[in-house]
């Protein structure tokens, strides 16, 4: 009896709180299985797609990155369907084809031939060609041109100008998958500072294994960009953003009005498009170096723009929160041609952005013990023929033919050691024969002798 049969049966029963809860549980299980099967489809398709592409682009080194890889780790920590978190549905598969532009330049013709072949296949349904049942139905070019860049489309797009970018759409029974192909990564030094917006998105996957995109810019804090901290963020559902916003905020007040408008538009674009992570199961965005102080308003209408909630409000240096809609209106609709000022509409102070210093929760590491651990010999020696100390004692005697020297000893210890040294001479273990027993008496080693017994024996 599957989940749907259980739901049908429960709906036929008198409705109670318990039956409603059980119906929701089985619906959740159906959704969870659907997500898992979608994951399997995506994995099969992307592995087949990459293998095929490498038959044409011989020097390519495709890496899968972005939300698809993050979803893999999210899936490890959930047991029921969740909104966005661990859900691969409606997420593109992002692939970087070449590690370096030089590799792309060497076989640019092979890459273009591959794209052309995908276009031909997408326009001819009679081709018996598919990736685990998913057929190529469309190829869309998304390469960014210089004329596409405006003040309002983000910090990163300017680094992607003229880098070949294609979206390949596949379909199976009206289930669509999108593969975003970027030919190669920008190697602009400044781009390295901006490429990893959140630590949870810095993972990539290739045939060689799981990789982490690191910033080569030494000025960028990447302490949260290691596998343990990334998994810790995924478990806690907190994203960490260490983009160098402080570089543009520190001297913001000294910029011209047009420069401020450009920066603020890009900040608005970033928040509007990249904060979507907060709709995918993540609760908070933190930073090791400083991030925008924001709040999500879910109840109050924006008194400046009149827009209904929900919306994001950004905190200014003057301590007032302003909605993104109101901020966009203030900076882009000039109230007077005779002023360069950008003022907070509440207190009339200059608009300046403030960064929060709210730190993420790191992996907990226990403190070292403040006092010496007490050894309980009777527990340590249970089930052993020799304690560690006795084994070390014997090994020292065999190696050095002398008693171990105690670092700190009392006068009594020193006297006992001298007496024992006299008893166990340097010639105790001669190379050829056993030493004759003293005074003609052989003492059978039945029990462990104490130092006092050895001393008494030596004095008899």
N, C-alpha and C positions, 0 to 999 in steps of 0.2 A: 504494500500500500504506500503510494508516494505522497508527497506533500499536498498536491492538488486534491487527491482523494480525501485526505484528512480534513482539508478546508471545507470540501463539499459536505462531508459528514458532520462537521461541527456546526456548519450553517443550518443544517436540518434539525439541530437540537435547540431547546429553549436558550435564548440569549442570556448569558450571565457574564460577570466580570472575568471569570476564569476562561470561558469559551472565547471571549473576545481577545484575551491575552494569548491564548493558544493559536488563534487564527493569525494574529500579528506575527507570532513566532514562526509559523510555517511559511508565511509570506516572505519574511526576512530570509529564511533558509533558501527559498526559491531564488531570491535576488542574489544571495551570496553565491549559489552554485552558478548562476548566469554570469556573474562577474568572473568567477574562476575559469569557466569555459572560454570566456572572451580573452582572458589572459593566455590560455593555451593556444587559441587561434592566433593571437598576435605574435607569440613566440615562434610558432611554426612558420608563420608567414615571413617574419623579419629574418629568421635564420636562412630560409630558402632564398629570400630576396637578396641578401648579402652574398650568399654563396654564388648565385647566378651573376650578380654584378661583378664579382671578382674574376669571373671567367673572361670578362671583356676589359675591365680596368685592372690590369695585372699588378700595378704598383699601388693600388688603393689599400687603405688600412681603415675600413669603416668602423666608427664608434657610435653606439647608441647612447643618447644622453637625454636629460630632461625628465619630465614627469613620469614617463614609462618606467625608468629605472627606479625612481623614488617609490612608485607604486609597488614594485616588487618587495621592497623592504617593509612598506606599510602593511602589506598582506600578511607578513609574518606575525603581526601583533594584534590582529583582529580575528574574531571567530564568527562574527555576524556582519551583514552588509552595513556599510556606513556611507554617509553622504560625502562623496569625493575621496575620502581617505581609503586608500587601498582599492579604489575603483578605477579600472582602466578604461571604462566606457567613455567615449567622447574626448579621449586624449590622443593627440597625434603621436606618431613614432618619429622622433628626431634623430637623424643620422648625419654625422660628419664623415665625408667620403675619404678625404686625404688629410694627413697630419700637417703637411706643409704645402705652400703654394708651388714650390719648385716641383714637387711630385705631380701636382695637377698640370703644370705647364708642360711636363715631359710627355704626358699622354692625354692632352686636352682633346685630341681627336677621338680617342677611345671613349672618353666620358660623353662627348657630344653624340657619338654613335649609339651609346647606351640610351641616352635620352630620346634620340630619334626612334629607336626600336620600341621604346615604351609608348611613344606617340602613335606609331603605326599599329601596334597591338590594340591600343585603346580605341582606335577608329575602325577596327575590324573584328566583329564579334565571332567570326567564323574560325579564328585562330584557336587551335587546341593548346592554349598556353595559360597556365594559372599557377598560383602559389597556394597549395593546399586548398584548392577550390575557389580561392579569391582571384577574380579576374581584374586586370587593369582596365579601368573605364575612363580615366581622364588624366591628363598631365598639364599642370598649370605652372607657368613661370612666375616667380615672385622676386626676381632679382631687383634689388634696390638701385635706383639711379640717383645721380646727384640732385636732379630736380625734384625728387620725392622727399628730400629732407626739408623739414620745417622746424620752427622753434618748438612745436608742440608734439613731436613724435619720439621723444625719448633721448636718453643719453647714449644708447648703444647703436642705434641704426646707422649713425654716421660712419661707424667702423665697418659696416657691411656693404658699402657702396661697391657695385660691380662684381661682387662675389656671387657666382652662379647659385641660384636657389630655386628649387623646383618642388612642387607638391604633387605626389603621385597618389591617385585615389583608386582603391580597390574595392570590389563589391562581391558579396556572396549572399544570396537570398535577402537582398535589401539591407544587409549589415555592411556598413562601410568602414574601411580603415584608411587612414591618411598617413603617408610617409613623407616627411619633410626632409629633403636632401639639401644639405649645404656642401658646396664643393670642397671648401677648406676653411680653416680658422684664420681670422685676421691676426696678424702678428704685429700690429701696432702696439707700441709700448704702453700707450695710454689705455688701449682696449683691455690689456691684461688686468687693469685695476677695476674694470667694470663688468667683466664677463660672468662672474658667479654672483648673481644677485642674492641667492640664499644658499647656505651650506647644504641644505637637503637636496638641492638641484645640481650639486657639483659632481655627482657620481656619473660615470659612464661605463659602458660594457662593450668589450670587443672579444674577438676569438682568444685573445691572450688572458682575459679575465676582467675583474672589476678595477677601474681606475678612478682617481680623484683629480679633478682639474684644479691645479694649483696656480696661484698668481706668481708670476716671476717678478712683479713689482715689490721690492722689499719694503716699501712704505705701507703696504696693505697688510693688516693683521689677519692672518689665516689660521689662528690657533684653534678655531672651531671647524676647520676644514680638514679633519682627519676622520677615518672611518668610525672610530669609537664615538667621537663627539657627534657625528652625523646620525648614527643610530640612536644615541641618547636624545637628540632633538626629535627624531621621528617618534620615539617612545613617548616623550613628554608632550609631543604635538606643539612644539615651539620652533619656529624658523629663526635662523640667525642671519642677519644681513650686515656684512662688513664692507659694503661699498664705501669709497672715500668721499662721502657727502661733506665731511668737514672741510675738504679742500675748496669747495664752492661756497660754503656757509661762512667760513672765517672772515673773508673779505667782502662779504655780500653788501654790507652797508656802504662800501666805497665804490660800488659799481654805478654806472649810469642807469637811467631809468630803462632804456631799451635793453641793456644787459640784464637787469633785474627781471624784466618781463620774460626774457628768453629763459632764464634759469627757473623762474617760478612755473612757467608753462611746462618745462620738462619735469619738474618735481610733481606737478599735478598729473602729468601723463604717467609717470612711474607709479604713483600711488593708485591711480585709477585702473591701471592694467596689471600691475604686479602684485597688488594687495589681494588679488583673487585667491591667493594661497589661504587666506582666512575663511574662504568659503569651501575649502577642500579638507576640512577636518582639523585645521591648525588654529590654535587659540590666540597666539601672541607672536609678535615679531620683536626680537631682541637684537642687541648688537654688542660686540666687544669694544667698539670704538666710538659709537654715537649714532643714533638714528632718530628719525622724526618722532616727536611726541604727538600722538594722535588719539582720537577716541571714535568709536562707532556709535552714532546716534540712531536709536531705533524707535524713539517715541515722539520727540519734539519736532515740529515743523521748523525749518530754517527761517529765522525771523528776518534775515537779510534778503534772501532770494525767494522765499515762499515755497521752496520745494519740500515735498513730503519725505519722511524718512523711509528707508534707511539711507544714511550717507556718512561719509568720513569727514571729520572736522580736524583741522591741523592747528596745533598750538603755536602761537607766535611768541616772540621774545617778551612782549608786554603781558604775557600770561593769559591772554584771551584766546579762545578757540574760534576758528572761522571755518565754515564749510568750504569744501572744494569748489562748489558752485559759486558761492559768494566771492571767493578769492579769484576765480577765473574771470568773473564779471568786473571786479575792481581793477585788475591789471590790464585787461584787454579792451575795456570800454573807457576811454579817456574822458574824464569829467571836464577837463579844461586844457586847452592847448598852451596855457600860460604857466603850467606847473609841471615839474618833474617828479613831484612827490607821490609816494605810494603810502597811504595812511591806513592804519587800523580803523575801521568804521565805528568802533566802540569807544576807544580812548584817544584817537587821532595821533597816536605815536607812529613813527615810521614802521612799516612792515619789515620785520626781520625774522628769519627762521631760527628756531631753537632746536638743538638735538638733545635727545634724552640719553642718559647714561645708565639706563636700566640694563643690568647685566643678565645674561642667560644663566640658567641653572646648569652647572657643569657636573661631570661625573663625580660622585662622592668618593673620596679617598679617606680611609680611617687614619687618624693621627697615630704616630708612633707611641708605644706605651711609655708612660712617664716614669715607671719604676720597673725594676728587673723582674722578669717572669720567674716564678718559683718553680723549680723542678721537683717533681715528686717521684723519687727513685723507684719506689715499689710499683708504680704504674708503668714507668719507663722500662723496667727490667722484666715485667711479666711476659712469659712466653719466650724469653731469651736465655741462651746459655751463658752469655757474658753481657755485662753492661758495657756501654760505650767507653766509660772511664777505664774499666778493667782491660778492655782490648787495647786501648791506647797505652796503658801502663805496660802491658806485656810487649807490645810492638816496640816501645821505646827501649825496654831492656834488651831485646834481641838486636835492635839496630845499633844502639849506643853503648851497651853493656855498662850502663850507669843508671842511677835512679833519676827520675824526672826532678827538675829543680822547681820548687814552688816559688812563685813570684814574691809573695809576701808571707813570711812565716814567723811564728812566734819563737821565743827562745826554746820552748819545749819541743816544737817541731824541728828546730835546727838540731837539738841534741839527739832526738830520735833518728833524724836522717843520718847524722854522723855515726850513730851506733849501727844502723842498718848498712851503711857504706862499709863499715869495718867488717860486718858479717858477710856481705856480698862483695867479695873482692873483685878486682879487675880481671882475675884469672878464673872466674867462676865457670865460664864456658870454654874450656880448652878445646882446640880443634880436633884432637885425636881421640881422647878417651874421657869417660865420665869421671868426675872427681870422686875420690874415696870418701865414704861417709865419715863425718867427724866423730871421734871417740868410739868408732865401731858401731854406732847406733844408726839404724835406718828408720826414719820417721815416715810412716805411711800417710800420704796426703788424702785423708778421708774427708775432712772438712776444710773450709777456708780458714787459713791462719791469720790472725791479726798481727799488727806490728808488735804488740806487747808479747805475743807468743814467740815471735822470731827473736826478740831481744832476750827473753828469758832463756830460749834455747841457746842463744849465743853465749850467755853468761854461765851456763851450767858446765 
